[in-house]
Structure formats: structure tokens, C-alpha cells
Amino acid sequence: MKMGGQSKNLTEEQRKSVISKVRQRRNQSPRRKVKVSTHKEQKKADFSELPGFKDMQTQKVFADFIEIENPFFRTHESRASAETTIGGNTVINFASYDYLGLNGHPAVQIAAKEAIDRYGISASASRIVGGERPIHRTLENKVAEIYGTEDAVVFVSGHATNVSTIGQIMQPDDLIIHDAFIHNSILMGIKLSGANQKSFRHNDIDNLELLLASQTDRTGQVLVVVEGIYSMDGDYPDLPRILALKKKYNFWLMVDEAHALGVLGKTGKGLAEHFEIDPSLVDIWMGTFSKTLAGCGGYIAGSRDLTDYIKFSASGFVYSVGMPPPIASSVCRAIEIMLDQPDRVQRLQANGKYFVDAVKKAGFDTGASEGYAVVPIMIGDSIKATVLASKLLGNGVNVLPIIYPAVSESAARLRFFISSEHTKEHLESAIERLQLASQLYEENPISVENLAKLLL
Ligand SMILES: Cc1ncc(COP(=O)(O)O)c(C=O)c1O
């Protein structure tokens, strides 16, 4: 595709104007009010009037116009690890969370197979009414041991863990204060709880204190929620400072360790181990099994009062099937390997540091990333990020663009997940290919003006 002109980041206004041009071209009308049909014959449901539907279409139209394949829903034809197979080609993979390379570990696979032989695939019921298997409690004990808490409870979904827990323990009179970059599952939990909500600037503990100081007349409970490692940015919060504020302002503290377990600390026990802090100072540890532990589902670790209350009341636990026994079993084995083989954690940490330093040296912006498993390369332009990801795949590197509306347009990026299984050659050739793709793009950028010309 030949297109000259200056590359330019899309501002929100420019983006809106391009979208409206796309809509004109496609002759799409704005959202109509849905009327109750008076026809005898029932009309077919029209989901295209849903809010956000046209934005979704617009993204597809963008991709068509710039003649690249949609980067989302790429199919992997093999187990995705440091390498994977896409479209019949072996490529270096930076789009999977298997941080410690446990997804293909023979002992983890055997644990799943043994559980299938013993219990079958499904728990076949909610745990509260017939779905309980011994492996569920074994897993909960292992999670509680990691954090030194009284107990833990596991859910079938990491996302549902946050939604159901926050939705259940917080009430409309309460206040939830969270980091501005907090994960969607926490935001959905807040919505469900009906609690008041305030966010502080990302990782800005002074700003958190300002919010706390303004709440001294409040009667309800205050919950502060942060992540162990931020999933889009790869940085982490200053836990010691937050704990000092907790002493002063007496709030509940919840840490989502989805991307921190297996990644931070000498043995992968997460943020508390990283800071060498007693984990019992945090009230609610949350995490997922889908990242480091190569399974799926989520956990809450804390006091027995908390875990008992969740088990008897959180809707995503009570009204949802128990975790499939093969997953519970394989996650147990993955935890054992993580703890027995800290060299995996050390390899991951060394790879992350090496990558972030080398990428910076090559002239790219890695944002706030500390080089622990998640490394964004800031592009600042959704179209450019998408084109670069497409060029990289063509050149043997699978990495996904994170674009508007998942992040603001100026924060569009390529997000690299690093694993203990990546070799130096993987990391170096990814950077070389990224440099090449960037150069090619700069020689032939897709400017807003050119895009608009194409659209009209
Ligand atoms: C910070 C964070 N919390 C929760 C979740 C939800 O976890 P899961 O994908 O295991 O449902 C994610 C998922 O990516 C996450 O990044």
C-alpha cells in the first residue's frame, strides 16, 4: 500500500472526526431510540443498535482500509509458550501469560490427567451443593500458605473473583478508592457493590493520601485496591507507603496479584515478598491461576471470616460451578514447582530486565515498566501500533497491540509478556525486527490526512 505524508498521532478529536467519516461512508445512522413494536409479527432482534457496536465496526473498517489483518482472535495452532505456531509458521511469542513456562511442564500435565482419571472433567455442581472435591481444599491451603493467611477461597474465573468479592463485601454507603489503572474486573465489582468510587493518579501515593485525608467524616468502610503488577504497564505500587497510610487512615487494603504471583519476590510469592513485608498486613490478597500457574480461575486469601463469608455469599462462588478438578490439580502442581524451582522466577526476572534495558537502548519508550514480565512499548498511535504488530507477525514475532478504547489514543502500545523460557536470541531478534518494522513504517507512515483521503 503506498501512502506518503507525515505520521501524526490521532488526537481524540481527530479520531472522532475519522470515525464520523467512516460512518458517513458506510451510511450508518446514529443510534436510534428503540420502539416497542406494534406489529403482530415479531421483528428480528437488532443488536446493531447497542452502544459501542458502531465503534466495534469502525475498528474493523480501519483495519480493512489499511489492509491489515485484525490482530485480535489470532489462532495459535500449538501450545503457546516462548514460541508458538500461527498460520503454520513458528513465531517468537510475546502474547501469552505463561510467565514461568509451566503450561507444558510434564508434571503439571500429569497432575491434570490424574485428576481426570479420578474425578472426571467437571465438578458438576456448585461446591456448596455437590461440587466439592478434596483437591479444592488442597489448592486453597496451598494459596493460603503462600500468603501466610488463615485461609483462601478459589473461584472458576479470575474476573468473577474480583466482581463477586468486591460486589459482596462492599455496600452502597462504603467508599472504594483505586489506582486509576486498575483492572476492569475491579471496576465491575465496584459497580455491582453500589459503593462510592474514587480513583487516585496511577501509583501516586501522595494523591491517594489526599483522597483519604478528605474522607475523615465518612461513616462507611473504605477499601483501597491496587495491583501487584499493573497489567498494561508492568510497574508496581509502593506497598510500604500504602501500608503506612493504612496505619494512619485505617482502611481495608486489597492487592490484585494476577500478574505479580510468580513474578515478584525471590520465590515468586509476589509484592509482599518483593518488599520483604509481612503479607498479613494486607487484608485481601487476590490473584489468578491463568497467568503464572497455567490454569484458570482466581483466589482470595485472607482471614477465615473473609473466606467463609465469601463461600457462603459471593454470587460468583455460590451460584457457579466449582473449579474443574483437573485445573485445581494442575494448579496445585504448578504452585509446588514455582516454590521448588526459584531459578525459574530468577530467569524470568533476568529476562524482563534484559529486555526492558535493551528496548530502551534501541530508542523505544517502555513507559513505567520495571521489567517484570509485562513490558509495553509505547507507540502513541493506534493505527501505527496495529500496523507494527502486523509487520512483526509477518516477520516471525507475535505481539499484540493495545489500542483505543482499551487505553487512551496517546497510550496505544505494543504489550510484550516475557517468560522464563525466552532465550536471549528470542529477545534480541524481537528488538531487531521491531526496529526494522518501525523504520519501514516511518518511511511510509499512515497519516490522519492520508487515512481521511482514503475514507472519502
Ligand atoms: C489485574 C487482573 N485482575 C484480574 C484479571 C482476570 O483474570 P482472569 O483472566 O484469570 O479471569 C486479569 C486478567 O487479565 C488481570 O490482569
The ligand as an ORCA input file, in Angstrom:
! r2SCAN-3c Opt
* xyz 0 1
  C      -5.099     -7.448     37.138
  C      -6.044     -8.518     36.671
  N      -7.006     -8.951     37.509
  C      -7.883     -9.894     37.139
  C      -7.852    -10.459     35.882
  C      -8.844    -11.503     35.487
  O      -8.233    -12.743     35.464
  P      -8.654    -13.957     34.506
  O      -8.194    -13.591     33.130
  O      -7.879    -15.081     35.063
  O     -10.116    -14.104     34.596
  C      -6.871    -10.044     34.981
  C      -6.821    -10.625     33.627
  O      -6.042    -10.372     32.811
  C      -5.944     -9.037     35.385
  O      -4.993     -8.595     34.550
*
